[in-house]
Amino acid sequence: MKNQILAGMLIMACSLASAQALSKGRGDLRVMTYNANEGTDLLEVQAAATQMDFLFAVGATIAQVRETNPPARMQALAKQIIAASPALVGLQELDQWSTGPLDPTTFTCGSTTLEFDMLKELQDALDAQGAHYKVAVQAQQYAFPPTPGLILSSGTFLCVQLTNNIAILARTDLDPSQFSWTNPNSAQYAATLFFSIPGAIVPLPRAWASVDGTSHGQSFRFITTHLESVDTTLFGLPSIREAQGAELRTGPAGTTLPVIIAMDSNSQAAPLPQDATYIDFTLAGYNDVWSQLHPGVLGLTCCQAELDNNPASELYQRIDLILTIGPVGAQNIALFGATPASKTPGGLWPSDHAGVAAQLVLETN
């Protein structure tokens, strides 16, 4: 408990100090990564052993998502993005949740209606708070068709549909001589986790998205991604997460441009021991901006309670990273959404992750 309190104090102190310092220095290219939290880890669904278990799990999942109040959280998350003022922000777990009727006699789904669209809710919140961002690129990770479920607490039969996305938002109010972007791209990884549900094997693909940017005449590539959280290995081969990291380095990051990766890596950088995927990036020459500027400071970014309603912060590991390779200088870096002041009026954290924003400068070779 003493160590947890100390870690919390470090987060708060570092967050406030570096957020104030984010405007200092000669570099003014600001970038950010933020996992918005889809409202569930799908643990109940993945653990279902029977058709009845699965029915209850789907119901429990949408009930939990509703309890996390995505629209209110996106309002709070928008405030954190505005406080950081990034030119580019990589976002993960921007889900669309739709629900509709289920015929309990035939177990067939009717048409569904969109209930939560987290990207639109975030864009609306940014617009309402006076910020100027547009979607530069959006990429689908996994998607589930309308699926029967039962909410036990109310005895409600329904169908639930899910699409999980990542995205890059770009500022539109900066002078083009200061910042511009082009060449949006995205793709899913070949390395994919599969999990079993009663009667089926279901893939959970992950994806990356990128744009090419220019800052004061210097070009770079900005990439966001959400690597696999379940670290599975088979026959001594690299884990799915390691394989995805390798695909990222040889794919969109395999360019002569300076590269900035802003991601939920699901790969522990701190505390020790470090995850193999993180080590792969460092051995490949990538600079971890946080560890460069705050050596010895944990900088914890994950994870709050699944419902985002825990009173005190429960962040316990650093997995949300800003990595660079090539002539990219690091000026400042800070956590956002990691202190109680960032919560919604109803007491929810903006996400189960903290956001990470950095101030960088592209240097001439």
Beta strands, then each sheet from edge to edge (+ up, - down):
strand 1: 29-35
strand 2: 88-100
strand 3: 102-103
strand 4: 108-109
strand 5: 113-117
strand 6: 133-151
strand 7: 156-171
strand 8: 179-188
strand 9: 193-197
strand 10: 200-204
strand 11: 207-215
strand 12: 218-225
strand 13: 259-264
strand 14: 287-288
strand 15: 320-325
strand 16: 328-336
strand 17: 355-362
sheet 1: 5+ 2- 1- 17+ 16-
sheet 2: 5+ 2- 7+ 6-
sheet 3: 3+ 4-
sheet 4: 8+ 11- 12+ 13+ 15- 14+
sheet 5: 9+ 10-
end
